[in-house]
Amino acid sequence: MDQVFAPWRIEWVERDDKNEGVDCVFCEFPDREDAREHLVVARSEHAAVMLNNYPYNPGHCMVIPDVHTGDYTDLGDDVLLDHARLKQATFDAVDAALGPDGFNAGLNLGGGAAGGSIDDHLHTHVVPRWSGDTNFMAVVSDTKVIVEALDDTYDRLHEAFGAHPAAVDSEAGAVELVFD
């Protein structure tokens, strides 16, 4: 069995709210008061940015439209534009906070066949990449090492979103962004 030491995960494992009664985390978490606990780092009018609980790399985010659908063609023009602007702001914030060499970004559409674990609420993954971020661990032992705790990444991204020109409130909870 592969083991990676990740002591920061104990808070998630021991939490009282194990998502019982939650139909869709992408619908419910962005509007909760405890944004940090649910890793919601930023909000716009029609979408939110959450850190991935199981990141491929530090800073792995998901940009999630408020509309609960797995079909991209169900999104109206206002939601599409807001989602696109929030993706741009996410690239800017991750770049400012973490300085990656590049990004992978994409949607998992088409249910389980596309590889997503939540297939009924579409979302865009934004994964920062660094030259050489694939090392011998993944090749030899089929193990990925994440080098930063989620809380630390959250703090760095929260500060970067707060500095974005569209940010209107970054004091408590998720940073609020308003696009012209």
C-alpha positions in Angstrom: 0.0 0.0 0.0 1.3 3.5 -0.9 1.4 6.0 2.0 2.0 9.7 1.9 2.2 11.7 5.2 -0.6 14.3 5.1 -1.5 15.3 8.6 -3.5 18.3 7.6 -6.2 15.9 6.2 -7.3 14.8 9.7 -9.5 17.9 10.1 -11.4 16.8 7.0 -11.7 13.1 8.1 -12.8 14.0 11.7 -15.3 16.8 10.7 -18.8 16.5 12.1 -20.5 17.3 8.8 -19.7 14.4 6.5 -21.9 16.0 3.7 -24.9 14.1 5.1 -28.1 15.5 3.5 -26.1 17.3 0.8 -27.5 16.6 -2.6 -24.7 18.4 -4.5 -21.6 19.9 -2.8 -21.2 22.3 -5.8 -24.7 23.7 -5.2 -24.5 24.0 -1.4 -20.9 24.8 -0.4 -20.4 28.1 -2.3 -23.3 29.7 -0.4 -22.4 28.6 3.1 -21.0 31.1 5.6 -18.0 28.8 6.4 -16.4 29.2 2.9 -12.9 28.4 4.1 -14.0 25.1 5.7 -15.5 24.1 2.3 -12.5 25.5 0.4 -14.6 28.1 -1.5 -12.0 30.8 -2.2 -13.9 33.2 -4.5 -17.5 34.0 -5.8 -18.9 35.9 -8.7 -22.6 36.5 -9.6 -23.1 33.1 -11.2 -20.1 30.9 -10.3 -17.6 30.0 -7.5 -14.0 28.8 -7.2 -13.3 25.9 -4.9 -10.0 24.2 -4.2 -9.9 20.5 -5.1 -9.9 18.3 -2.0 -7.6 15.8 -3.8 -5.4 18.1 -5.9 -3.1 17.0 -8.7 -0.8 20.0 -7.7 -1.0 22.8 -5.2 -3.5 25.4 -6.4 -5.7 22.9 -8.2 -9.1 24.7 -8.3 -12.5 24.2 -9.8 -14.5 27.0 -11.3 -18.2 26.0 -10.8 -21.2 27.6 -12.4 -24.2 28.0 -10.0 -26.5 26.2 -12.5 -26.8 22.5 -11.5 -26.3 20.7 -14.8 -23.9 18.3 -16.4 -24.7 19.6 -19.9 -22.7 22.6 -21.0 -25.4 23.6 -23.5 -27.8 24.2 -20.6 -25.8 27.3 -19.5 -27.3 30.7 -20.5 -25.2 33.5 -21.9 -25.0 35.4 -18.6 -23.7 32.3 -16.8 -21.3 31.4 -19.6 -19.7 34.9 -19.6 -19.5 35.0 -15.8 -17.9 31.5 -15.7 -15.4 32.5 -18.4 -14.5 35.7 -16.5 -14.1 33.8 -13.3 -11.8 31.3 -15.0 -9.6 34.3 -16.2 -9.5 35.7 -12.7 -8.6 32.2 -11.4 -5.6 32.0 -13.8 -4.6 35.5 -12.7 -4.9 34.6 -9.0 -3.1 31.2 -9.2 -0.3 32.8 -11.3 0.1 35.7 -8.7 0.0 33.3 -5.7 2.0 30.4 -7.0 3.9 31.4 -10.1 3.4 28.2 -12.1 5.1 27.7 -15.5 1.7 26.8 -17.1 -1.8 25.4 -16.6 -4.0 22.5 -17.6 -7.7 23.4 -17.7 -10.7 21.4 -18.7 -14.2 20.2 -18.2 -15.2 16.6 -17.5 -18.4 16.1 -19.5 -20.3 12.9 -20.2 -20.4 11.4 -16.8 -18.2 8.7 -15.4 -16.7 8.0 -18.9 -15.1 11.4 -18.8 -13.3 10.7 -15.5 -15.2 13.0 -13.2 -16.4 12.0 -9.8 -19.2 14.6 -9.8 -20.8 14.3 -13.2 -24.1 16.0 -12.7 -22.7 19.5 -12.0 -20.2 20.6 -14.6 -17.1 22.4 -13.5 -13.8 23.5 -15.0 -10.6 22.2 -13.4 -7.7 24.6 -13.3 -4.4 22.8 -12.5 -1.2 24.8 -12.2 1.9 23.1 -13.7 5.6 23.5 -13.2 8.4 22.3 -15.4 9.5 19.1 -13.9 6.5 18.6 -11.6 6.3 15.0 -12.7 9.0 13.2 -10.9 10.1 9.7 -10.1 7.4 9.2 -7.4 4.6 9.0 -10.0 6.6 6.9 -12.4 8.2 4.4 -10.0 5.6 4.1 -7.2 2.4 5.4 -8.7 2.3 8.0 -6.0 1.8 11.8 -6.3 3.3 14.0 -3.6 1.5 17.3 -2.9 4.0 19.7 -1.4 1.7 22.3 0.2 -1.2 21.9 2.7 -4.7 23.0 1.4 -5.0 25.6 4.2 -1.8 27.3 3.0 -2.9 27.2 -0.6 -6.2 28.7 0.4 -4.6 31.6 2.2 -2.3 32.3 -0.8 -5.2 32.2 -3.3 -7.5 34.2 -1.1 -5.0 37.0 -0.9 -4.4 36.9 -4.7 -8.1 36.9 -5.5 -8.5 39.8 -3.0 -6.0 41.8 -5.0 -7.8 41.2 -8.3 -9.3 44.4 -9.9 -12.8 42.8 -9.8 -12.7 42.1 -6.1 -15.2 44.0 -4.0 -15.0 42.2 -0.7 -12.2 40.0 0.6 -12.6 40.4 4.4 -14.6 37.3 5.4 -15.3 34.1 3.6 -14.9 33.8 -0.2 -13.6 36.8 -2.1 -16.5 38.5 -3.9 -15.8 39.4 -7.5 -18.0 41.7 -9.7 -17.3 41.9 -13.4 -18.4 44.9 -15.5 
